[in-house]
Amino acid sequence: PPPSPDEVAAGEQLKLIGTHDGVFHCDEVLACALLRLLPEYESAAVIRSRNPAYLDKAHTVVDVGGVYDAAARRFDHHQAGFADVLGGGFETKLSSAGLVYKHYGRRVIETIVGPQAAAAAIDVMYKKIYQSFVEAIDGIDNGIEVADGPLRYKIYTHLSGRVGQMNPRWNQEQSPGQSNAAFKRAMRLAGEEFVSSVVDLWDSWWPAREIVKLAYGNRHNVHSSGQIVLLERFCPWASHLFDIEQQQQQQQQQGGSSSVPPVVYVIYADVKGSWRVHAVAEEEGSFTSRKALPEQWRGLRDEELSRVMGIEGGVFVHGTGFIGGHATKEGAMKMAEKALAA
């Protein structure tokens, strides 16, 4: 059971985080986990109750209380009229996870990657991590579908689903002790996955940004159209390319210049030494390409593909036309040029 008000008051020096009891969801689980990643909350205890006598004594309260007041460290999103979003192009209504991330996310990221990180890098990471990790939790908790219209399939293995499954089952013991123990396990899971995501992005995704930026700047030397980008080695390029293109478009508009033609193909070496021609998606996360490889190439391999393309050394083209392979860089360039002209 929750501590008494006197015990809560005595424990204020340890910073108590308050949230609701009963069935837990991923948003308050992640909100608590994010706070616990900060040095000042590292030793904080989490109390779960809806009793104002307990919550009023808590240093920080998430997902309960009907108040959003960052200065008072109250982060609920259930009250009437609440419609806050992260901003900066993100329009998904925030849950308690998003609220905590909005106010503490940059510091959490800096705590994970180290104080040597430049502010500009933290800003890019802040947006990327919201997009790739936190936004889905906000959307799911607020009942916002991922897309309009009928869904072709549903995903049950996302973090929100796995956290939900950690609640005691209806036919198991429903004691506060059981629920609180499960909440702690869920908080550990959410925190570990968040940290893993940040570390992966920082160690793998972020270093690729400068590589993609340089390749984008060199694209007219690769092809006069500027619509083919050449990477000498594979790196996580897609989201960086979309960001760089967007920045370029904004600069062009501010300067009164015409819009910049979008990149449609990215060429890079694969791990086996052959080369890939990758059709750029219409937008990040989409399975629809801006200009897929020609239909007559799709699903073909090796000699048959080479014959149909009129380019020796063809390896394959995927059945949907989103990617193809060639034995050499020169051949991959010819594939991209032919596809662009088709």
VENKAPE-V856658 format. One record per helix or strand. SS is the DSSP state (hx for helix, st for strand). FROM is the first residue (numbers start at 1). TO is the last residue. If there is no record, write none. Layout:
BEGIN
SS FROM TO
SS FROM TO
END
This chain:
BEGIN
hx 5 10
hx 12 14
st 16 19
hx 26 36
hx 39 41
st 45 48
hx 52 55
st 60 62
st 68 69
hx 70 72
st 74 75
st 85 87
st 90 93
hx 96 113
hx 119 141
hx 159 164
hx 176 205
hx 208 217
hx 219 222
st 228 230
hx 238 254
st 265 269
st 275 279
st 281 281
st 289 289
hx 295 297
st 301 301
hx 302 309
st 314 317
st 323 326
hx 329 341
END
